[in-house]
Amino acid sequence: MNYDEIKRLIDDMGNSKIDELNIEFPDGIKISMKKGKEGNILPDVQHGIPLPMIQTPTTNTNIINNSENVNVGKDEKKEEYKIVKSPMVGTFYSKPSPDAKPYVEIGQKVKKGDTLCIVEAMKLMNEIESEFDGEIVEICLKDGEMCDYGKSLFKIK
């Protein structure tokens, strides 16, 4: 993979909505890119050509933010949610076993310490407990889906 191809990947990622990209080629080259808070792409190439950090144009970020603000009406009030995030990388399970009912459902009231789900990591089942009292507004992942460290699992209001 030459510099121009890698540069094109970085540009394409900068123009897309994805925040993170990991590619592993058969010849052993690994490319990992992750956007920072300001839209910066931080490439990490292993066994290949090291790349400089490339910053996406700030005008793109401003255009996106402005278009989002246009859609918000004056009468709409922005609801704030408390977010329960994954403490580890693993597999998200919403129920204790395949034939059981889910720990929680949308609209259900929960208290701090209630079990919300399981994240399986390295063959260990880790119960994830609520850090807040409130009502489940959104379950961000589907049963059996992979989750990363810091990934939003639940929104509670």
N, C-alpha and C positions, 0 to 999 in steps of 0.2 A: 504494500500500500504506500503510495507516494504522498508527498506533502500536499499536493493539490486535492487529492481525494480526501485526506484528513481535514483539510481546510473546508471543503465542501460539506463534510459531515458536521463540522462545528457550526457553519453558517446555517445549515438546515435545522439543526437543533435550536439555534438562537431564534429562528423564525417559527418554531413549533411551540405547542403548549406543554410538551413533556419537560419534566424537571431533571430527569436522570436517565442516562443511557449507558449500558454495559455491552460491549461486543467482544467476543473471543473468536479469533480466526483459527482455522486448522493449522496454520504454520506457527502458532504460539503467540502471535501478537494479540495483546489485550488492550482495548481502549475503553476507558471509563470517563464519562463527562457528567458534570452536575452543575446546574445553574445555581448561582448564589442569589442572595436576596435582591440584588439590583439587576438581575438578568445577566451577570457575568457567567461565562462558561469556564469551568476549571478542568482542562483536559488532564488526564493521567494515562500516559502510554507506557506499557511495560514491554520490554524486549523490542523496542522500536525506537523511532526518532523522538526525542523529547520535544514537546511543543511549548511555545510561550503561551501565557495566559492571553486569551483574546476576549475583548469586551464587546458585547453587542451594542449597537447604537442606542443611546438613551431615548432618542425620539420615538422608537418603536414602543418602549415601555410607557412613555407618556401618552401615546395615542391609545394604547390598550386601556390604560387607567381612565382616560377621559371618556372613552366610549362606555365603560362600565358605569361611570358616574351619571351619564346622560339617562340611562335606563332607570335610575332610582328616582321615584317621584317625591314630591315635597311632603305628601301625607304619609308615605310609607316610613315606618320607624324601623331602624336596623336592629334586629334581635341579636343579642349576644349569647353565645353558647359556651359552655365549659366543654373542653374536648379531652376525652380519655385517649391517650396515645399508647402505642405499643412500646413496652420497655425492651423489646428484643426482636430479632429477626426470627421468623418461624411461620407456621401455618395457623390461620385463624379458624377456630371452631366455635360456633354459636351455641352448641349444645353438648352435653356431657357424653352422649353416645349417638350413633346414627339414627336410632329409633326413638330417642327421647325428645321432649319438647325443648325449645330454646331457653337459655337462661333468662333472657329479657326480650321484649318486643317493643316496637315503637308505641309510644303513649304510656308505657308502664312507668310507675314511680319507683325510684330506687333510692337507697340510702347509702351513705359512705360505708364501704366495707362489703357491700353486696357483690356477689360474683356476677360478672357480666359475660365472660367468655373464657375460652382456653386458648393459649398460644402454645403450640407444640414446637419445641426447639431441641434439637439433638435427642430425640426420642423421649423427652421429658414433657409432661403435660403441666403447664403453668397456668394456674387460675389467675385471671386478671380481675381485680376488684375495683369497684367504683371509688373514685377519689372525692366525689361530690354527692350531695343530696340533690334530687331533682327528678325530671321526667325525661325519658329517652326520646329524643327528637329524630335522630337518624342513626342507623347502623351503617357504617361506612364501607364495610367489606362483606362479601358473601361467604357462606360457610365453605371451608376448604381452600380459601384463597390465601396466597402468600402475603405476608406483611413484612415491612422493613422496620427497623428501629425508628421510633418517632412518628410512624404512620398513624393517622387518625383512625381510631376504631369506632368511637361513639361520640355523638354530640348530645349534651344534656343541658336542658334549660331549667 
